[in-house]
């Protein structure tokens, strides 16, 4: 893979910048895991008091430091909350997630992001508040801050160029990807707008990548010409180090939704290419 700041022969504009045929000059990615902005009081739920009880008609998502990230809601409920922010707001989806993945492997020359950047909050029973990586700014790495004695210590958070916890702490919903499993394989459907669950109809397209109904440590990704930017695991013969170091979950028949990164107790399974395609939309 190569990336260029200028248009060159043989290069393609990344699909993260194309939405329903419209080319965007720039897009914004979330600095933090989503918090809940309370529509009635116009305040951020910093302590997670409304986790699992968001007002889907009036509350919305926010990206702020020192906030308990929202967790106990379905992908569809998260989608409703982000749409409450107004036109143009979406959850992370297949194209935007793959943009970060692509930049990471170009920069570090490796798929094992835990080794390259930091392990992340993946060995814990606790979900931490956002902002532990603020000291890094827009740099990449594991955050370091003073402990109670004033000595620097590594916190469990990682940051990639300003995106906190691309993996670890909480796993992240991925919109724009639905899958259907039958006869031993998955069909992956991709869209860049008008997202919904349990659906392969337009604007969703069969991306031409068909993982087996298996799970394990990723050893290969699928490829199709039109969707060559995706990192969909199709082979599961790797380990915690090579060639990717992350786990993919693709078992189970019927419709399922996607989340990525892995959360606080996923250990070696987590990372920038961890992908789960086994959860029902409910």
C-alpha positions, 0 to 999 in steps of 0.5 A: 500500500502507498499513500500520496498527498497529491493525485497520481496515476494509479492512485485512487481516492480512499472511499472514506472521502466518498459518500453517496457519490459525493466527494468530501474534501475532508472528514472528521474522526472521533478523538474519543470513544462516544459519550452521551450528551443529554438533550434535556439538560444540555450536559455531558453524562460524565459519570455514565449515569445514563448508560443503557438508558439514553433518550433516543429522541433527544440525547446525542453522542459527543467526543469529550475528555474525562467522560465514561464512554457509552456502552450498553446500547445496540448499534442501531441505538448508537446510530439514532443518537449520532443522527440527533447531532444533525446532518452529516454525523455518522458512526465509524463505518467500514470505509472510515475504519479502514482508512485508519487501518491503512495509515497504521500499516503504512506508517509502521510497516506491520499489522501487529498494532499492539506491538507497534503502538501499545497494548491498550486497555485489554487486560482489565476488568475496568472501563476507564474514562476518556482522555488518558491519552490527552498528554500525547496530543495528536501523537501515537503511542501509549499514554504516560502520565504521573502516578500518585508519587509523581513518577511517570507510568504508562496508562492502559490507553493507546492513541493513534494520531489523536484517535484514542483507543482504536482498540481496547477499553471498549470495542467499537461499533462499525456501521456500513457493514452487514453480513449474512452467513449460510452454507459455511460462508459469509456474504459481506454487504457494504454501504457508505450511506443510509445505514441499517441492520440485517439488510443487504439491499441497496445501497448495500453491495455484496463486496465479493469477499466471502469468509468461512464461518470460522473464528481464530487469529487472523492469517489472511484478509480477503480481496476484491477489486472494488473493495480493495480497501477493506480488511476482512479476515478470511483465514484464521491460522495465525497467532498472537504475534504473526502475521496480524496478531489479532482475532477475527470472529466470523462464526454463526449463520444469519444476519449479524453486525460488526464491531472492531478493536476489542475491549478491556479483557481481550488481551492478545486478541485485541488490536487495530485489525480485530473484527467481530462479525458474530453479534446479532443486531439486538 
